[in-house]
Amino acid sequence: MKLFLASSFDKTAPLLEKKLQEPIKGKKVIFIANPADCYEGDRWWIKLDRDAFIKLGCEIIEIDLRNILKEEFIKKLEKSDIIHFCGGSVLYSISLIKEKGFDKLIKEFVKKNKVIYTGTSAGSMIVAKDLSLSVFDSDEKQFVDKIKDYSGLGLVNFLIMPHSNNNDFSEGNIKAVSFLPKYSQPVIFLYDNQAIWVVDDKIEIIE
């Protein structure tokens, strides 16, 4: 199992190739921008992620989880090397994944080393077991009461709090810290120039 969990993938993409210790050029990437579905206007961070993969020489396979059938999704996974989730809404993303029944598929392919999981921000957060800290994010308010539980994919036993050195996210991070005494899962506050590299049960913060 390999995961590359970034705060901002565009700022850390070269580190992925370094950790893989093999050329990344030509690898096929399932590129999922759905975490940003609920944002209007210029979703500039999606382009940054896409451009970062293209710069590495990867082949982008755009997938919209809202429209793809399970059988087709399986075929895409079988032919790909990486599955990438962009930034956006944590709770919307995990609810969409579960609603479509893709959670078990993603976990199976990642755990069996059939694909490498990469993520930016919310895309990195959803791999945790417990996503309840997301209720403190003002952008998540519209989804708080619409999901049955706050469980994530459970691929790792910690939660990433991204953009910890970004003033735009400081208010939400402060609220999250105040809740930590009641939160049993370890939390890693990640800067935008950092990522977490996971190989099975080993984790490493890289920058």
C-alpha positions in Angstrom: 0.0 0.0 0.0 1.4 3.4 -1.0 -0.2 6.8 -0.4 1.1 10.3 -1.2 -0.9 12.7 1.0 -0.3 16.3 0.2 -1.5 19.6 1.5 -0.9 21.1 -2.0 0.1 18.5 -4.7 1.3 21.1 -7.1 3.9 22.2 -4.6 5.1 18.7 -3.8 4.6 16.6 -6.9 8.4 16.1 -7.6 8.6 14.3 -4.2 6.3 11.6 -5.5 8.6 10.6 -8.2 11.6 10.7 -5.8 9.8 8.3 -3.4 8.7 5.9 -6.1 12.3 5.5 -7.1 11.2 4.9 -10.7 10.2 7.1 -13.6 6.7 8.4 -13.3 6.5 9.5 -16.9 3.8 7.6 -18.8 1.9 6.4 -15.6 -1.9 6.6 -15.9 -3.6 8.7 -13.3 -7.3 8.5 -12.5 -8.0 12.2 -11.8 -11.0 12.9 -9.7 -12.0 16.6 -9.2 -15.4 15.8 -7.5 -14.3 17.2 -4.1 -14.7 20.6 -5.8 -18.2 20.0 -7.2 -19.8 22.2 -4.6 -17.6 25.2 -5.4 -18.6 27.8 -7.9 -16.4 30.0 -10.0 -12.7 29.4 -10.8 -11.6 26.2 -9.2 -8.0 27.0 -9.9 -6.6 24.4 -7.6 -7.9 21.6 -9.9 -5.8 23.0 -12.8 -2.7 23.2 -10.6 -3.0 19.5 -9.7 -3.7 18.5 -13.3 -0.8 20.6 -14.6 1.5 19.0 -12.0 0.8 15.5 -13.2 1.2 16.6 -16.9 4.5 18.2 -16.0 5.6 14.8 -14.6 4.7 13.2 -17.9 1.6 11.3 -16.6 -1.5 10.4 -18.7 -4.6 11.9 -17.1 -7.8 10.0 -17.0 -10.6 12.3 -16.0 -13.4 10.6 -14.0 -16.6 12.1 -12.6 -17.8 9.8 -9.8 -21.4 11.1 -10.2 -21.7 9.7 -13.7 -19.5 6.6 -13.9 -20.9 3.1 -13.4 -19.3 0.7 -10.9 -18.2 -1.8 -13.7 -16.6 1.0 -15.7 -14.9 2.4 -12.6 -13.4 -1.1 -12.0 -12.0 -1.2 -15.5 -10.4 2.2 -15.1 -8.8 1.2 -11.9 -7.4 -2.0 -13.4 -5.7 -0.1 -16.2 -4.3 2.7 -14.0 -1.3 3.3 -11.8 -2.5 6.1 -9.6 -5.8 7.4 -8.3 -5.8 11.1 -7.3 -8.4 13.1 -5.4 -8.3 16.9 -5.6 -9.1 19.3 -2.9 -12.5 20.6 -2.0 -15.1 19.4 0.5 -14.2 16.5 2.8 -17.7 15.5 3.8 -19.2 15.9 0.3 -16.4 13.7 -1.1 -16.7 10.9 1.3 -20.5 10.9 1.1 -20.4 10.7 -2.7 -17.8 7.9 -2.6 -20.0 5.9 -0.2 -23.2 6.7 -2.0 -21.8 5.2 -5.2 -20.4 2.2 -3.4 -16.8 3.0 -4.4 -15.3 3.1 -1.0 -14.6 -0.7 -0.8 -13.2 -0.7 -4.3 -10.8 2.1 -3.7 -9.6 0.5 -0.4 -9.1 -2.9 -2.1 -7.1 -1.5 -5.0 -4.9 0.6 -2.8 -4.3 -2.0 -0.1 -3.4 -4.6 -2.7 -0.9 -2.3 -4.3 -2.9 -2.2 -7.6 -2.9 1.6 -7.5 -1.1 4.4 -5.6 -3.3 6.8 -3.8 -2.5 10.5 -4.1 -4.4 13.5 -2.7 -4.5 17.2 -2.2 -6.1 18.7 0.9 -9.6 17.2 1.2 -8.4 14.4 -1.1 -5.7 13.6 1.5 -8.1 13.9 4.5 -10.7 11.4 3.4 -8.3 8.4 3.8 -8.5 8.8 7.6 -10.9 6.7 9.8 -12.6 9.7 11.5 -13.5 12.9 9.7 -15.5 14.6 12.4 -13.0 17.5 12.7 -14.3 18.7 9.4 -17.5 20.0 11.1 -15.4 23.1 12.1 -14.8 24.0 8.5 -17.2 26.7 7.4 -17.3 25.3 3.9 -18.6 22.0 5.2 -21.6 23.3 7.1 -24.0 22.4 4.3 -23.1 18.8 4.5 -22.8 18.3 8.3 -26.4 17.2 8.8 -26.7 15.3 5.5 -24.4 12.4 6.2 -25.0 9.4 8.4 -21.5 9.3 9.9 -18.2 10.9 9.7 -16.1 7.8 9.0 -13.5 8.0 6.2 -11.9 5.4 4.0 -9.8 4.2 6.9 -6.6 3.6 5.0 -4.6 5.3 7.7 -5.0 5.8 11.4 -4.4 9.6 11.4 -6.0 12.7 10.0 -4.3 15.4 8.0 -5.1 19.0 8.7 -3.7 20.7 5.5 -2.6 24.3 4.8 -1.4 24.8 8.4 0.9 27.6 7.3 -1.8 29.3 5.3 -3.6 32.2 7.0 -6.8 31.5 5.0 -7.3 28.3 7.0 -6.1 29.4 10.4 -9.6 30.0 11.9 -10.7 26.4 11.1 -7.5 25.0 12.4 -7.8 26.8 15.7 -11.3 25.4 16.2 -10.0 22.0 15.3 -7.3 22.2 17.9 -9.8 23.1 20.6 -11.6 19.8 19.9 -8.5 17.6 20.0 -8.9 16.6 23.7 -12.1 14.8 22.7 -10.7 13.4 19.4 -9.0 10.0 19.7 -7.3 9.9 16.2 -3.9 11.3 15.8 -3.8 14.5 13.8 -0.9 15.7 11.6 -0.9 19.5 10.7 0.7 19.8 7.3 2.3 22.7 5.6 1.6 23.4 1.9 5.2 22.4 1.0 4.9 19.1 2.8 3.4 15.7 2.1 3.1 12.4 3.9 4.4 9.3 2.2 2.8 6.1 3.4 4.2 2.6 2.7 2.0 0.0 4.4 2.3 0.8 8.1 5.2 3.2 7.8 4.7 7.0 7.4 7.2 9.8 6.6 6.7 13.5 6.4 8.6 14.9 3.4 9.1 18.4 2.1 
